[in-house]
């Protein structure tokens, strides 16, 4: 007996490794989707049913800045206006 189209199939996945769980949760946070939606998408991508979403923004880098005194010094030097160049 086959399932009707409007019925959904559910799975329970056991023994998920910690690294897989962490990466899946990180991906869900970046996408702004639920863990279930993200798991389904990753599963479909892995099976070749759909292509991975490509983001063209920098949201994945938000909040990742690390203080670095050498970088701050270089940025400070770049902010200086050379008056002679503007004459």
ZAFIDREN-565230 format. One record per residue: y, z, x of N, C-alpha, C, O in turn; residue in three letters. Coordinates in nm, 4 decimals. Example, Ala and Ser with C-alpha at 12.3 -4.5 7.8 and 13.67 -1.06 7.14 Angstrom:
BEGIN
<koltor n_v="-0.5690" n_w="0.7800" n_u="1.3190" ca_v="-0.4500" ca_w="0.7800" ca_u="1.2300" c_v="-0.3300" c_w="0.7800" c_u="1.3200" o_v="-0.3319" o_w="0.8465" o_u="1.4236" type="ALA"/>
<koltor n_v="-0.2250" n_w="0.7080" n_u="1.2850" ca_v="-0.1060" ca_w="0.7140" ca_u="1.3670" c_v="0.0030" c_w="0.7870" c_u="1.2900" o_v="0.1138" o_w="0.8039" o_u="1.3409" type="SER"/>
REM end
This chain:
BEGIN
<koltor n_v="-0.1179" n_w="0.0000" n_u="0.0841" ca_v="0.0000" ca_w="0.0000" ca_u="0.0000" c_v="0.1241" c_w="0.0000" c_u="0.0885" o_v="0.1372" o_w="0.0849" o_u="0.1767" type="UNK"/>
<koltor n_v="0.2142" n_w="-0.0933" n_u="0.0661" ca_v="0.3328" ca_w="-0.1042" ca_u="0.1508" c_v="0.4504" c_w="-0.0289" c_u="0.0907" o_v="0.4583" o_w="-0.0075" o_u="-0.0302" type="UNK"/>
<koltor n_v="0.5398" n_w="0.0096" n_u="0.1772" ca_v="0.6611" ca_w="0.0799" ca_u="0.1332" c_v="0.7571" c_w="-0.0189" c_u="0.0691" o_v="0.7674" o_w="-0.1340" o_u="0.1113" type="UNK"/>
<koltor n_v="0.8268" n_w="0.0275" n_u="-0.0330" ca_v="0.9330" ca_w="-0.0555" ca_u="-0.0906" c_v="1.0515" c_w="-0.0557" c_u="0.0041" o_v="1.0674" o_w="0.0367" o_u="0.0839" type="UNK"/>
<koltor n_v="1.1340" n_w="-0.1578" n_u="-0.0036" ca_v="1.2459" ca_w="-0.1740" ca_u="0.0897" c_v="1.3444" c_w="-0.0576" c_u="0.0886" o_v="1.4010" o_w="-0.0260" o_u="0.1932" type="UNK"/>
<koltor n_v="1.3667" n_w="0.0063" n_u="-0.0238" ca_v="1.4672" ca_w="0.1117" ca_u="-0.0291" c_v="1.4145" c_w="0.2465" c_u="0.0182" o_v="1.4915" o_w="0.3420" o_u="0.0284" type="UNK"/>
<koltor n_v="1.2860" n_w="0.2563" n_u="0.0471" ca_v="1.2321" ca_w="0.3811" ca_u="0.1015" c_v="1.2453" c_w="0.3799" c_u="0.2531" o_v="1.2313" o_w="0.2752" o_u="0.3164" type="UNK"/>
<koltor n_v="1.2720" n_w="0.4950" n_u="0.3105" ca_v="1.2840" ca_w="0.5019" ca_u="0.4564" c_v="1.1616" c_w="0.5694" c_u="0.5148" o_v="1.0957" o_w="0.6509" o_u="0.4501" type="UNK"/>
<koltor n_v="1.1334" n_w="0.5339" n_u="0.6371" ca_v="1.0232" ca_w="0.5949" ca_u="0.7105" c_v="1.0832" c_w="0.6994" c_u="0.8029" o_v="1.1871" o_w="0.6759" o_u="0.8645" type="UNK"/>
<koltor n_v="1.0193" n_w="0.8129" n_u="0.8126" ca_v="1.0695" ca_w="0.9201" ca_u="0.8977" c_v="0.9677" c_w="0.9514" c_u="1.0056" o_v="0.8467" o_w="0.9432" o_u="0.9844" type="UNK"/>
<koltor n_v="1.0202" n_w="0.9876" n_u="1.1229" ca_v="0.9376" ca_w="1.0272" ca_u="1.2359" c_v="0.9765" c_w="1.1670" c_u="1.2808" o_v="1.0905" o_w="1.2099" o_u="1.2631" type="UNK"/>
<koltor n_v="0.8813" n_w="1.2367" n_u="1.3386" ca_v="0.9097" ca_w="1.3603" ca_u="1.4095" c_v="0.8676" c_w="1.3350" c_u="1.5533" o_v="0.7530" o_w="1.2981" o_u="1.5793" type="UNK"/>
<koltor n_v="0.9588" n_w="1.3547" n_u="1.6456" ca_v="0.9290" ca_w="1.3294" ca_u="1.7867" c_v="0.9178" c_w="1.4634" c_u="1.8560" o_v="1.0104" o_w="1.5444" o_u="1.8512" type="UNK"/>
<koltor n_v="0.8051" n_w="1.4870" n_u="1.9201" ca_v="0.7808" ca_w="1.6139" ca_u="1.9893" c_v="0.7807" c_w="1.5914" c_u="2.1404" o_v="0.7584" o_w="1.4800" o_u="2.1878" type="UNK"/>
<koltor n_v="0.8053" n_w="1.6962" n_u="2.2129" ca_v="0.7950" ca_w="1.6910" ca_u="2.3588" c_v="0.9040" c_w="1.6089" c_u="2.4258" o_v="0.8795" o_w="1.5448" o_u="2.5281" type="UNK"/>
<koltor n_v="1.0243" n_w="1.6102" n_u="2.3691" ca_v="1.1352" ca_w="1.5346" ca_u="2.4282" c_v="1.1780" c_w="1.6045" c_u="2.5572" o_v="1.2124" o_w="1.7226" o_u="2.5549" type="UNK"/>
<koltor n_v="1.1761" n_w="1.5325" n_u="2.6692" ca_v="1.2189" ca_w="1.5940" ca_u="2.7957" c_v="1.3659" c_w="1.6349" c_u="2.7900" o_v="1.4457" o_w="1.5734" o_u="2.7192" type="UNK"/>
<koltor n_v="1.4010" n_w="1.7396" n_u="2.8655" ca_v="1.5384" ca_w="1.7911" ca_u="2.8651" c_v="1.6392" c_w="1.6839" c_u="2.9035" o_v="1.7456" o_w="1.6744" o_u="2.8422" type="UNK"/>
<koltor n_v="1.6073" n_w="1.6030" n_u="3.0041" ca_v="1.7007" ca_w="1.5001" ca_u="3.0498" c_v="1.7235" c_w="1.3969" c_u="2.9383" o_v="1.8364" o_w="1.3524" o_u="2.9175" type="UNK"/>
<koltor n_v="1.6183" n_w="1.3593" n_u="2.8679" ca_v="1.6307" ca_w="1.2637" ca_u="2.7575" c_v="1.7176" c_w="1.3222" c_u="2.6471" o_v="1.8030" o_w="1.2529" o_u="2.5918" type="UNK"/>
<koltor n_v="1.6964" n_w="1.4484" n_u="2.6150" ca_v="1.7759" ca_w="1.5165" ca_u="2.5129" c_v="1.9234" c_w="1.5195" c_u="2.5528" o_v="2.0115" o_w="1.4899" o_u="2.4721" type="UNK"/>
<koltor n_v="1.9484" n_w="1.5556" n_u="2.6783" ca_v="2.0870" ca_w="1.5654" ca_u="2.7263" c_v="2.1562" c_w="1.4290" c_u="2.7213" o_v="2.2691" o_w="1.4180" o_u="2.6733" type="UNK"/>
<koltor n_v="2.0888" n_w="1.3261" n_u="2.7705" ca_v="2.1487" ca_w="1.1928" ca_u="2.7724" c_v="2.1720" c_w="1.1393" c_u="2.6311" o_v="2.2733" o_w="1.0746" o_u="2.6046" type="UNK"/>
<koltor n_v="2.0792" n_w="1.1659" n_u="2.5421" ca_v="2.0937" ca_w="1.1212" ca_u="2.4034" c_v="2.2119" c_w="1.1915" c_u="2.3370" o_v="2.2898" o_w="1.1286" o_u="2.2653" type="UNK"/>
<koltor n_v="2.2252" n_w="1.3206" n_u="2.3605" ca_v="2.3373" ca_w="1.3958" ca_u="2.3032" c_v="2.4713" c_w="1.3496" c_u="2.3621" o_v="2.5712" o_w="1.3410" o_u="2.2906" type="UNK"/>
<koltor n_v="2.4728" n_w="1.3201" n_u="2.4923" ca_v="2.5954" ca_w="1.2699" ca_u="2.5552" c_v="2.6345" c_w="1.1346" c_u="2.4953" o_v="2.7518" o_w="1.1100" o_u="2.4674" type="UNK"/>
<koltor n_v="2.5362" n_w="1.0480" n_u="2.4760" ca_v="2.5623" ca_w="0.9158" ca_u="2.4196" c_v="2.6144" c_w="0.9303" c_u="2.2761" o_v="2.7058" o_w="0.8580" o_u="2.2363" type="UNK"/>
<koltor n_v="2.5582" n_w="1.0215" n_u="2.1996" ca_v="2.6033" ca_w="1.0450" ca_u="2.0628" c_v="2.7482" c_w="1.0931" c_u="2.0626" o_v="2.8271" o_w="1.0527" o_u="1.9772" type="UNK"/>
<koltor n_v="2.7830" n_w="1.1789" n_u="2.1575" ca_v="2.9200" ca_w="1.2292" ca_u="2.1663" c_v="3.0169" c_w="1.1161" c_u="2.2005" o_v="3.1258" o_w="1.1076" o_u="2.1437" type="UNK"/>
<koltor n_v="2.9770" n_w="1.0296" n_u="2.2933" ca_v="3.0630" ca_w="0.9171" ca_u="2.3324" c_v="3.0807" c_w="0.8212" c_u="2.2151" o_v="3.1919" o_w="0.7756" o_u="2.1885" type="UNK"/>
<koltor n_v="2.9717" n_w="0.7903" n_u="2.1447" ca_v="2.9776" ca_w="0.6986" ca_u="2.0302" c_v="3.0459" c_w="0.7616" c_u="1.9092" o_v="3.0989" o_w="0.6917" o_u="1.8229" type="UNK"/>
<koltor n_v="3.0438" n_w="0.8951" n_u="1.9043" ca_v="3.0970" ca_w="0.9629" ca_u="1.7861" c_v="3.0033" c_w="0.9488" c_u="1.6674" o_v="3.0472" o_w="0.9432" o_u="1.5525" type="UNK"/>
<koltor n_v="2.8729" n_w="0.9431" n_u="1.6963" ca_v="2.7730" ca_w="0.9284" ca_u="1.5905" c_v="2.6787" c_w="1.0478" c_u="1.5917" o_v="2.6789" o_w="1.1281" o_u="1.6850" type="UNK"/>
<koltor n_v="2.5986" n_w="1.0580" n_u="1.4870" ca_v="2.5020" ca_w="1.1670" ca_u="1.4802" c_v="2.3902" c_w="1.1438" c_u="1.5811" o_v="2.3710" o_w="1.0324" o_u="1.6299" type="UNK"/>
<koltor n_v="2.3180" n_w="1.2489" n_u="1.6110" ca_v="2.2046" ca_w="1.2387" ca_u="1.7021" c_v="2.1002" c_w="1.1429" c_u="1.6445" o_v="2.0409" o_w="1.0647" o_u="1.7187" type="UNK"/>
<koltor n_v="2.0774" n_w="1.1484" n_u="1.5140" ca_v="1.9805" ca_w="1.0608" ca_u="1.4489" c_v="2.0223" c_w="0.9139" c_u="1.4608" o_v="1.9406" o_w="0.8289" o_u="1.4964" type="UNK"/>
<koltor n_v="2.1480" n_w="0.8842" n_u="1.4315" ca_v="2.1965" ca_w="0.7455" ca_u="1.4418" c_v="2.1829" c_w="0.6932" c_u="1.5846" o_v="2.1418" o_w="0.5793" o_u="1.6068" type="UNK"/>
<koltor n_v="2.2178" n_w="0.7776" n_u="1.6801" ca_v="2.2116" ca_w="0.7377" ca_u="1.8203" c_v="2.0670" c_w="0.7160" c_u="1.8637" o_v="2.0371" o_w="0.6189" o_u="1.9332" type="UNK"/>
<koltor n_v="1.9774" n_w="0.8055" n_u="1.8235" ca_v="1.8361" ca_w="0.7903" ca_u="1.8580" c_v="1.7798" c_w="0.6609" c_u="1.8003" o_v="1.7045" o_w="0.5905" o_u="1.8675" type="UNK"/>
<koltor n_v="1.8161" n_w="0.6293" n_u="1.6760" ca_v="1.7698" ca_w="0.5046" ca_u="1.6149" c_v="1.8223" c_w="0.3832" c_u="1.6909" o_v="1.7485" o_w="0.2877" o_u="1.7153" type="UNK"/>
<koltor n_v="1.9496" n_w="0.3873" n_u="1.7281" ca_v="2.0082" ca_w="0.2744" ca_u="1.8009" c_v="1.9418" c_w="0.2564" c_u="1.9366" o_v="1.9086" o_w="0.1443" o_u="1.9753" type="UNK"/>
<koltor n_v="1.9222" n_w="0.3663" n_u="2.0093" ca_v="1.8595" ca_w="0.3587" ca_u="2.1413" c_v="1.7161" c_w="0.3075" c_u="2.1292" o_v="1.6709" o_w="0.2285" o_u="2.2121" type="UNK"/>
<koltor n_v="1.6458" n_w="0.3517" n_u="2.0277" ca_v="1.5092" ca_w="0.3052" ca_u="2.0038" c_v="1.5074" c_w="0.1546" c_u="1.9754" o_v="1.4230" o_w="0.0819" o_u="2.0278" type="UNK"/>
<koltor n_v="1.5999" n_w="0.1092" n_u="1.8930" ca_v="1.6073" ca_w="-0.0334" ca_u="1.8601" c_v="1.6449" c_w="-0.1165" c_u="1.9826" o_v="1.5911" o_w="-0.2254" o_u="2.0025" type="UNK"/>
<koltor n_v="1.7367" n_w="-0.0661" n_u="2.0644" ca_v="1.7751" ca_w="-0.1363" ca_u="2.1870" c_v="1.6534" c_w="-0.1459" c_u="2.2796" o_v="1.6259" o_w="-0.2517" o_u="2.3364" type="UNK"/>
<koltor n_v="1.5820" n_w="-0.0360" n_u="2.2939" ca_v="1.4636" ca_w="-0.0337" ca_u="2.3796" c_v="1.3555" c_w="-0.1302" c_u="2.3338" o_v="1.2824" o_w="-0.1855" o_u="2.4159" type="UNK"/>
<koltor n_v="1.3453" n_w="-0.1504" n_u="2.2046" ca_v="1.2455" ca_w="-0.2424" ca_u="2.1496" c_v="1.2944" c_w="-0.3867" c_u="2.1452" o_v="1.2189" o_w="-0.4779" o_u="2.1116" type="UNK"/>
<koltor n_v="1.4217" n_w="-0.4063" n_u="2.1795" ca_v="1.4781" ca_w="-0.5406" ca_u="2.1789" c_v="1.5142" c_w="-0.5905" c_u="2.0401" o_v="1.5322" o_w="-0.7105" o_u="2.0195" type="UNK"/>
<koltor n_v="1.5248" n_w="-0.4975" n_u="1.9437" ca_v="1.5589" ca_w="-0.5350" ca_u="1.8068" c_v="1.7076" c_w="-0.5618" c_u="1.7922" o_v="1.7484" o_w="-0.6449" o_u="1.7111" type="UNK"/>
<koltor n_v="1.7888" n_w="-0.4916" n_u="1.8705" ca_v="1.9342" ca_w="-0.5071" ca_u="1.8654" c_v="1.9900" c_w="-0.4912" c_u="2.0063" o_v="1.9217" o_w="-0.4405" o_u="2.0952" type="UNK"/>
<koltor n_v="2.1132" n_w="-0.5342" n_u="2.0263" ca_v="2.1765" ca_w="-0.5214" ca_u="2.1562" c_v="2.2606" c_w="-0.3954" c_u="2.1610" o_v="2.3107" o_w="-0.3485" o_u="2.0589" type="UNK"/>
<koltor n_v="2.2754" n_w="-0.3408" n_u="2.2816" ca_v="2.3557" ca_w="-0.2205" ca_u="2.3002" c_v="2.5023" c_w="-0.2504" c_u="2.2730" o_v="2.5527" o_w="-0.3574" o_u="2.3069" type="UNK"/>
<koltor n_v="2.5698" n_w="-0.1540" n_u="2.2114" ca_v="2.7134" ca_w="-0.1681" ca_u="2.1874" c_v="2.7873" c_w="-0.1632" c_u="2.3199" o_v="2.7562" o_w="-0.0819" o_u="2.4070" type="UNK"/>
<koltor n_v="2.8840" n_w="-0.2500" n_u="2.3336" ca_v="2.9655" ca_w="-0.2511" ca_u="2.4543" c_v="3.1052" c_w="-0.2047" c_u="2.4170" o_v="3.1703" o_w="-0.2631" o_u="2.3303" type="UNK"/>
<koltor n_v="3.1503" n_w="-0.0996" n_u="2.4830" ca_v="3.2831" ca_w="-0.0468" ca_u="2.4587" c_v="3.3758" c_w="-0.0971" c_u="2.5684" o_v="3.3385" o_w="-0.1031" o_u="2.6855" type="UNK"/>
<koltor n_v="3.4949" n_w="-0.1324" n_u="2.5293" ca_v="3.5923" ca_w="-0.1823" ca_u="2.6251" c_v="3.7100" c_w="-0.0865" c_u="2.6373" o_v="3.8227" o_w="-0.1286" o_u="2.6636" type="UNK"/>
<koltor n_v="3.6838" n_w="0.0413" n_u="2.6182" ca_v="3.7898" ca_w="0.1399" ca_u="2.6304" c_v="3.7506" c_w="0.2421" c_u="2.7369" o_v="3.6450" o_w="0.2316" o_u="2.7992" type="UNK"/>
<koltor n_v="3.8354" n_w="0.3384" n_u="2.7558" ca_v="3.8129" ca_w="0.4380" ca_u="2.8607" c_v="3.7769" c_w="0.5751" c_u="2.8043" o_v="3.7880" o_w="0.6755" o_u="2.8745" type="UNK"/>
<koltor n_v="3.7341" n_w="0.5803" n_u="2.6786" ca_v="3.7014" ca_w="0.7080" ca_u="2.6154" c_v="3.5960" c_w="0.7865" c_u="2.6937" o_v="3.5996" o_w="0.9095" o_u="2.6972" type="UNK"/>
<koltor n_v="3.5032" n_w="0.7157" n_u="2.7556" ca_v="3.3980" ca_w="0.7828" ca_u="2.8312" c_v="3.4495" c_w="0.8612" c_u="2.9503" o_v="3.3812" o_w="0.9497" o_u="3.0019" type="UNK"/>
<koltor n_v="3.5705" n_w="0.8282" n_u="2.9938" ca_v="3.6293" ca_w="0.8966" ca_u="3.1091" c_v="3.7212" c_w="1.0116" c_u="3.0690" o_v="3.7645" o_w="1.0883" o_u="3.1550" type="UNK"/>
<koltor n_v="3.7510" n_w="1.0246" n_u="2.9430" ca_v="3.8406" ca_w="1.1311" ca_u="2.8960" c_v="3.7848" c_w="1.2677" c_u="2.9345" o_v="3.6680" o_w="1.2981" o_u="2.9106" type="UNK"/>
<koltor n_v="3.8695" n_w="1.3476" n_u="2.9935" ca_v="3.8303" ca_w="1.4839" ca_u="3.0298" c_v="3.7504" c_w="1.4938" c_u="3.1585" o_v="3.6966" o_w="1.6002" o_u="3.1891" type="UNK"/>
<koltor n_v="3.7414" n_w="1.3854" n_u="3.2346" ca_v="3.6605" ca_w="1.3888" ca_u="3.3570" c_v="3.7440" c_w="1.4022" c_u="3.4842" o_v="3.6893" o_w="1.4015" o_u="3.5944" type="UNK"/>
<koltor n_v="3.8757" n_w="1.4143" n_u="3.4698" ca_v="3.9628" ca_w="1.4230" ca_u="3.5867" c_v="3.9291" c_w="1.5467" c_u="3.6691" o_v="3.9115" o_w="1.6558" o_u="3.6150" type="UNK"/>
<koltor n_v="3.9205" n_w="1.5283" n_u="3.7993" ca_v="3.8928" ca_w="1.6384" ca_u="3.8912" c_v="4.0117" c_w="1.6491" c_u="3.9850" o_v="4.0524" o_w="1.5506" o_u="4.0466" type="UNK"/>
<koltor n_v="4.0671" n_w="1.7688" n_u="3.9955" ca_v="4.1815" ca_w="1.7904" ca_u="4.0838" c_v="4.1419" c_w="1.7609" c_u="4.2282" o_v="4.0373" o_w="1.8051" o_u="4.2758" type="UNK"/>
<koltor n_v="4.2263" n_w="1.6865" n_u="4.2957" ca_v="4.2015" ca_w="1.6499" ca_u="4.4349" c_v="4.3365" c_w="1.6459" c_u="4.5046" o_v="4.4215" o_w="1.5634" o_u="4.4711" type="UNK"/>
<koltor n_v="4.3567" n_w="1.7341" n_u="4.6009" ca_v="4.4877" ca_w="1.7459" ca_u="4.6657" c_v="4.5256" c_w="1.6172" c_u="4.7392" o_v="4.6431" o_w="1.5804" o_u="4.7403" type="UNK"/>
<koltor n_v="4.4307" n_w="1.5488" n_u="4.7997" ca_v="4.4609" ca_w="1.4233" ca_u="4.8704" c_v="4.5084" c_w="1.3168" c_u="4.7716" o_v="4.6013" o_w="1.2413" o_u="4.8003" type="UNK"/>
<koltor n_v="4.4447" n_w="1.3116" n_u="4.6567" ca_v="4.4848" ca_w="1.2158" ca_u="4.5530" c_v="4.6239" c_w="1.2511" c_u="4.5002" o_v="4.7079" o_w="1.1628" o_u="4.4829" type="UNK"/>
<koltor n_v="4.6478" n_w="1.3773" n_u="4.4751" ca_v="4.7791" ca_w="1.4209" ca_u="4.4265" c_v="4.8885" c_w="1.3847" c_u="4.5259" o_v="4.9969" o_w="1.3417" o_u="4.4866" type="UNK"/>
<koltor n_v="4.8600" n_w="1.4023" n_u="4.6545" ca_v="4.9579" ca_w="1.3682" ca_u="4.7600" c_v="4.9853" c_w="1.2177" c_u="4.7570" o_v="5.1007" o_w="1.1757" o_u="4.7654" type="UNK"/>
<koltor n_v="4.8800" n_w="1.1362" n_u="4.7452" ca_v="4.8979" ca_w="0.9911" ca_u="4.7417" c_v="4.9788" c_w="0.9497" c_u="4.6191" o_v="5.0659" o_w="0.8633" o_u="4.6290" type="UNK"/>
<koltor n_v="4.9515" n_w="1.0092" n_u="4.5054" ca_v="5.0261" ca_w="0.9776" ca_u="4.3834" c_v="5.1719" c_w="1.0202" c_u="4.3962" o_v="5.2623" o_w="0.9495" o_u="4.3516" type="UNK"/>
<koltor n_v="5.1939" n_w="1.1357" n_u="4.4571" ca_v="5.3306" ca_w="1.1843" ca_u="4.4773" c_v="5.4086" c_w="1.0863" c_u="4.5647" o_v="5.5247" o_w="1.0564" o_u="4.5368" type="UNK"/>
<koltor n_v="5.3451" n_w="1.0368" n_u="4.6694" ca_v="5.4097" ca_w="0.9392" ca_u="4.7575" c_v="5.4418" c_w="0.8104" c_u="4.6826" o_v="5.5454" o_w="0.7489" o_u="4.7083" type="UNK"/>
<koltor n_v="5.3564" n_w="0.7688" n_u="4.5915" ca_v="5.3779" ca_w="0.6457" ca_u="4.5146" c_v="5.4917" c_w="0.6586" c_u="4.4139" o_v="5.5513" o_w="0.5586" o_u="4.3739" type="UNK"/>
<koltor n_v="5.5216" n_w="0.7803" n_u="4.3734" ca_v="5.6264" ca_w="0.8029" ca_u="4.2732" c_v="5.7671" c_w="0.8009" c_u="4.3337" o_v="5.8663" o_w="0.7979" o_u="4.2609" type="UNK"/>
<koltor n_v="5.7752" n_w="0.8026" n_u="4.4652" ca_v="5.9053" ca_w="0.8020" ca_u="4.5318" c_v="5.9661" c_w="0.6628" c_u="4.5232" o_v="5.8994" o_w="0.5626" o_u="4.5491" type="UNK"/>
<koltor n_v="6.0923" n_w="0.6581" n_u="4.4870" ca_v="6.1640" ca_w="0.5307" ca_u="4.4771" c_v="6.2308" c_w="0.5025" c_u="4.6110" o_v="6.3034" o_w="0.5863" o_u="4.6644" type="UNK"/>
<koltor n_v="6.2055" n_w="0.3840" n_u="4.6640" ca_v="6.2700" ca_w="0.3415" ca_u="4.7864" c_v="6.4000" c_w="0.2704" c_u="4.7458" o_v="6.3984" o_w="0.1546" o_u="4.7039" type="UNK"/>
<koltor n_v="6.5111" n_w="0.3416" n_u="4.7590" ca_v="6.6414" ca_w="0.2929" ca_u="4.7175" c_v="6.6756" c_w="0.1613" c_u="4.7873" o_v="6.7393" o_w="0.0747" o_u="4.7273" type="UNK"/>
<koltor n_v="6.6349" n_w="0.1454" n_u="4.9111" ca_v="6.6653" ca_w="0.0250" ca_u="4.9871" c_v="6.6021" c_w="-0.0993" c_u="4.9223" o_v="6.6593" o_w="-0.2081" o_u="4.9287" type="UNK"/>
<koltor n_v="6.4866" n_w="-0.0836" n_u="4.8613" ca_v="6.4205" ca_w="-0.1977" ca_u="4.7965" c_v="6.4928" c_w="-0.2427" c_u="4.6705" o_v="6.4747" o_w="-0.3559" o_u="4.6257" type="UNK"/>
<koltor n_v="6.5741" n_w="-0.1554" n_u="4.6131" ca_v="6.6420" ca_w="-0.1865" ca_u="4.4864" c_v="6.7838" c_w="-0.2379" c_u="4.5071" o_v="6.8552" o_w="-0.2606" o_u="4.4094" type="UNK"/>
<koltor n_v="6.8265" n_w="-0.2570" n_u="4.6315" ca_v="6.9626" ca_w="-0.3056" ca_u="4.6580" c_v="6.9676" c_w="-0.4552" c_u="4.6518" o_v="7.0738" o_w="-0.5143" o_u="4.6714" type="UNK"/>
REM end
